[in-house]
């Protein structure tokens, strides 16, 4: 389950996303509209000509990506909220996380989750269960199934395993799983809406087992999904895989964002900045904050540390809007979004994926 970035990160996010032309052009009007009509590259020096040609290509690629996103948007109706059913009960004998005492969103803990030989098996058990639940949830996806039905099935599987569904009651969240359909970036609340042929849906599962949280998510295809959206889903999963591959003891956290951004840009996709990965273990959300975009945030990974990586890519804008439920967050332009997430354990030579099924 993604954590929202801090206010400072959100501010820079809004500034950086104000124009799809990018920060590399100080004066975009030099390259679009009437001034370009009678423009002749022969009047420029070699260095100036290279700059113009390079940035014209950048603009062309980004316009192409935006047009593709708009075509996808036109093919599907905008997401509408359905009816949300009452919160499901959890048996008294199942241990519950401490944040259930309040409906306020807990503060991000400054405590890094670093485990010893006794803690690692508990962490692995929680993550293994989360992975099994997510795999089961994926088998339920088909046209006409509601996200509320998926929530009920996931809830039952988790409590039958003696665990607690971590999202339930977290900051007042009313359901046991997040279901984010089409243009929903994350934190979608399961409801009565039926899945449609051609939808994509991210299911985000977190379980609390024996005092430890395991967190994972995947974007699934529902029925016959168009090729452009399939590619977005595929590239998003590749971004996660590549990011995990650069993780190990002593590696810089900033390598994660650089790796994800480079791969996403190769396919003209944009990386959402507002939602981040996080430390996880006995605490649901803690430091370190994992930024999925290019950044210079200091810090290195430590052997025994666990955290999530959970990039969200869009085919259009990274600007967003949030419904009145204060959770469901959608792309502002209606373009599709995809997300994948794993909880990983840092080792001396690499990273072990704890939520791989």
Secondary structure, DSSP 8 states (H G I E B T S, - for coil): --EE--HHHHHHHHHHTS-TT-TT-S-GGGTSSGGGTT--GGGS-HHHHHHHHHHHHHHHHHHHHHHHHHHHHHHS---------------TTS---GGGG-SS----B----B--HHHHHHHHHHHHHHHHHHHHHHHT--TT-BHHHHHHHHHHHHHHTT-EETTTTGGG--SSSEEEETTEEE--B--S-B--TT-EEEEEEEEEETTEEEEEEEEEE-SS--HHHHHHHHHHHHHHHHHHHT--TT-BTHHHHHHHHHHHHHTT-EE--SEEEEE-SSSSSEEEEE--SS-----B--TTBEEEE--EEESS---EEE-TTS--EEETT---EEE-BEEEEE-SSSEEETT--
